[in-house]
Amino acid sequence: MIRTMRIWGNMFFGLLDLAVGSFIVYTIGILNRQEFSVYSYLAGLFLAVSPDMDVIYLYATRNVQNANHHEFITHRPIVTIPLSFLICWII
């Protein structure tokens, strides 16, 4: 029961990340008086979830119950923010 609740909780926070990513793209569009395509919203969704991609690594290599993915370098803002700007600039 606790494991199921933990999985549902993680899914909820994943959806929250997706909502924040699409909201940021929408807000940037409003401030710049531009309409973005679906691809821009998909990029926003991907970039919002990208710091949590290290969870896949945890599921593949470690015991997820005892690991904390917030300790990985990929979850640090010093890595994710420049990477996000680079991906947005390319797109």
N, C-alpha and C positions, 0 to 999 in steps of 0.2 A: 504494500500500500504506500509506504513512504517513498519507495523507488518510483512508483507511478506519479506521485505528487511532485517529486523532484523533476521528472521528465516534463510534466505539464508546465511547471514553473519555468524551466529553461526555455520551453517553446514560447511562453508568454513574453519573456524578455527578448527573445529573438524577434518576435513580431513588433515589439516596442522599438527595437533598433531599425527595423524596416520602415516603420511609421516615421521615425525621426529623419531617416534618409530621404524619404519622399517629401516630407515637410520642408527640409532644407532646400531641395531643388525647387519646390514651388515658391518658397520665399525669395530665393535668388531671382527667379523669373519675374515675380511681382516687382521687386526693387529695380530691376533692370528693364522693366516693361517689355519683356520678351516672352514668347511662348516656346516652351521646350518640347522636344519630341519624346516619344515613348522611350527611345534609347537613352536620353538624358535621365529619365526617371529610373530606368534599369541600372544605369551607372551609379546613381545616388543610392539605390537599394544595395548594390554590391559593395560600395564603399562604406556604407553604414555597418554592414555585417563583416567586413574584411578583418577587423581586429579579432573577431571571434573564430576565425578559420582555424586557429590552432587547436580548437576542440577536436577537429578531425584527427589531428596528430595524436592527441591524448587517447582517443578511442582506438586508434590503430596500435599504439605501442605501450600504453600504461594502464594501470588500474584507475579508472575515472573517479572512483569514489574517494581516493586519497590525494588526487592531484588538483592543483589550483592553476587554471590557465591564465590567471591574471599576473602570474610571475614570469611569463615568457616575454622575451624581448619584442615579439610581434604584437603584444598588447600595449606597448608603451606609446604614448603620444609622440615621442621624439622620432619614432619610426613611422607610425601610421599617418600622421599629418603631412609630412613631406611626400610620402608615397601617394596619398590621396590627391594632393595638388598636382603631382606629376601625371597621374592617370587622368585627372580632369583636363589638364593642359593638352594632353595627347588627344583626348576625345574632342 
